[in-house]
């Protein structure tokens, strides 16, 4: 079983991006990390794409579409807003995850 722990790396409200470090992330378990993150925040996956070094998932969180990405080279997972919507949700998630991930 993989240790799918995350820690907040940084939150950029201007860019609409929330980045988490996932030290145990590698090419073989990246999908498990994204699924664990979706379960943690109770988001629904609507589309998946896998490239050579990047996983990109379109997800729905609280009725807002976000792009969730994982890159094993940087051992990071990040959430990006796709439109003008999502500022409040990202700010909420940043605060909530800081408490959940300690």
C-alpha contacts under 8 A as a table, 3 or more apart, distances in Angstrom:
res1	aa1	res2	aa2	distance
2	X	24	X	7.71
2	X	29	X	7.87
3	X	24	X	6.68
4	X	22	X	7.28
4	X	24	X	6.71
4	X	25	X	7.67
4	X	32	X	7.85
4	X	33	X	5.99
4	X	36	X	7.25
5	X	22	X	6.23
5	X	23	X	7.68
5	X	24	X	7.48
6	X	20	X	6.16
6	X	21	X	5.69
6	X	22	X	4.87
6	X	23	X	7.56
6	X	101	X	6.94
7	X	20	X	5.46
7	X	21	X	5.33
7	X	22	X	6.77
7	X	101	X	6.05
7	X	102	X	7.90
8	X	19	X	6.38
8	X	20	X	4.45
8	X	21	X	6.20
8	X	97	X	7.46
8	X	98	X	6.76
8	X	101	X	7.56
9	X	18	X	7.92
9	X	19	X	5.37
9	X	20	X	4.79
9	X	21	X	5.64
10	X	18	X	6.15
10	X	19	X	5.29
10	X	20	X	6.97
11	X	17	X	6.00
11	X	18	X	4.50
11	X	19	X	6.18
11	X	94	X	6.93
12	X	15	X	5.50
12	X	16	X	5.90
12	X	17	X	5.24
12	X	18	X	6.32
13	X	16	X	4.84
13	X	17	X	6.43
13	X	18	X	7.97
13	X	87	X	7.12
13	X	90	X	7.77
13	X	91	X	7.50
14	X	17	X	7.92
16	X	80	X	5.70
16	X	81	X	5.40
16	X	86	X	7.70
16	X	87	X	6.75
16	X	90	X	7.33
17	X	78	X	6.80
17	X	79	X	5.59
17	X	80	X	4.59
17	X	81	X	6.66
17	X	90	X	7.61
18	X	78	X	5.52
18	X	79	X	5.20
18	X	80	X	6.70
18	X	90	X	6.99
18	X	94	X	7.08
19	X	76	X	6.94
19	X	77	X	5.94
19	X	78	X	4.24
19	X	79	X	6.48
20	X	76	X	5.69
20	X	77	X	5.20
20	X	78	X	5.91
21	X	75	X	6.09
21	X	76	X	4.56
21	X	77	X	6.34
22	X	25	X	5.44
22	X	75	X	5.27
22	X	76	X	5.29
22	X	77	X	6.76
23	X	75	X	5.50
23	X	76	X	7.55
24	X	75	X	7.18
25	X	29	X	6.17
25	X	30	X	5.71
25	X	33	X	6.93
25	X	72	X	5.78
25	X	75	X	5.35
25	X	76	X	7.41
26	X	29	X	5.58
26	X	30	X	5.78
26	X	72	X	4.72
26	X	73	X	7.57
26	X	75	X	6.92
27	X	30	X	5.57
27	X	53	X	7.30
27	X	72	X	5.60
28	X	31	X	7.72
29	X	32	X	5.25
29	X	33	X	6.48
30	X	33	X	5.09
30	X	34	X	6.39
30	X	55	X	7.47
30	X	70	X	6.51
30	X	71	X	7.64
30	X	72	X	6.95
31	X	34	X	5.13
31	X	35	X	6.13
31	X	55	X	7.51
32	X	35	X	5.09
32	X	36	X	6.03
33	X	36	X	5.10
33	X	37	X	6.19
34	X	37	X	5.06
34	X	38	X	6.18
34	X	68	X	7.60
34	X	69	X	7.72
34	X	70	X	7.08
34	X	77	X	7.56
35	X	38	X	5.06
35	X	39	X	6.19
36	X	39	X	5.10
36	X	40	X	6.09
37	X	40	X	4.92
37	X	41	X	6.33
38	X	41	X	5.38
38	X	42	X	5.62
38	X	43	X	4.90
38	X	44	X	6.87
38	X	45	X	7.54
39	X	42	X	4.83
39	X	43	X	6.45
40	X	43	X	7.95
41	X	61	X	7.77
42	X	61	X	7.18
43	X	59	X	6.34
43	X	60	X	5.56
43	X	61	X	4.75
43	X	62	X	7.50
44	X	59	X	5.46
44	X	60	X	5.09
44	X	61	X	6.68
45	X	48	X	7.55
45	X	57	X	6.79
45	X	58	X	6.13
45	X	59	X	4.41
45	X	60	X	6.43
46	X	57	X	7.45
46	X	58	X	5.57
46	X	59	X	5.43
46	X	60	X	6.99
47	X	57	X	5.61
47	X	58	X	5.02
47	X	59	X	7.08
48	X	55	X	7.56
48	X	56	X	6.06
48	X	57	X	4.47
48	X	58	X	6.44
49	X	55	X	5.93
49	X	56	X	5.19
49	X	57	X	6.15
50	X	53	X	7.86
50	X	54	X	6.17
50	X	55	X	4.60
50	X	56	X	6.36
51	X	54	X	5.16
51	X	55	X	6.14
53	X	71	X	5.97
53	X	72	X	6.62
53	X	73	X	7.37
54	X	69	X	6.88
54	X	70	X	5.76
54	X	71	X	4.82
54	X	72	X	7.31
55	X	69	X	5.40
55	X	70	X	5.17
55	X	71	X	6.65
56	X	67	X	6.59
56	X	68	X	5.74
56	X	69	X	4.50
56	X	70	X	6.79
57	X	67	X	5.68
57	X	68	X	5.04
57	X	69	X	6.24
58	X	65	X	6.80
58	X	66	X	5.90
58	X	67	X	4.74
58	X	68	X	6.24
59	X	65	X	5.69
59	X	66	X	5.37
59	X	67	X	6.19
59	X	68	X	6.76
60	X	63	X	5.76
60	X	64	X	5.44
60	X	65	X	4.67
60	X	66	X	6.29
61	X	64	X	5.32
61	X	65	X	6.49
61	X	66	X	7.24
61	X	89	X	7.96
62	X	89	X	7.70
64	X	85	X	6.87
64	X	86	X	6.30
65	X	81	X	7.02
65	X	82	X	6.59
65	X	86	X	7.88
66	X	79	X	6.54
66	X	80	X	5.62
66	X	81	X	4.80
66	X	82	X	5.68
66	X	86	X	7.83
67	X	79	X	5.73
67	X	80	X	5.14
67	X	81	X	6.43
67	X	82	X	6.78
68	X	77	X	7.23
68	X	78	X	5.79
68	X	79	X	4.56
68	X	80	X	6.46
69	X	77	X	5.56
69	X	78	X	5.34
69	X	79	X	6.44
70	X	75	X	7.58
70	X	76	X	5.82
70	X	77	X	4.36
70	X	78	X	6.55
71	X	74	X	5.86
71	X	75	X	5.95
71	X	76	X	5.70
71	X	77	X	6.62
72	X	75	X	4.62
72	X	76	X	6.70
73	X	76	X	7.97
81	X	84	X	7.69
81	X	85	X	7.20
81	X	86	X	5.79
81	X	87	X	7.73
82	X	85	X	7.56
82	X	86	X	7.93
83	X	86	X	7.26
84	X	87	X	7.52
85	X	88	X	7.98
86	X	89	X	5.09
86	X	90	X	6.02
87	X	90	X	5.30
87	X	91	X	6.19
88	X	91	X	5.16
88	X	92	X	6.06
89	X	92	X	5.04
89	X	93	X	6.01
90	X	93	X	4.95
90	X	94	X	6.04
91	X	94	X	5.13
91	X	95	X	6.36
92	X	95	X	5.27
92	X	96	X	5.97
93	X	96	X	4.98
93	X	97	X	5.72
94	X	97	X	5.34
94	X	98	X	6.09
95	X	98	X	5.26
95	X	99	X	6.69
96	X	99	X	5.38
96	X	100	X	6.23
97	X	100	X	4.76
97	X	101	X	5.62
97	X	102	X	7.84
98	X	101	X	5.50
98	X	102	X	5.75
99	X	102	X	5.17
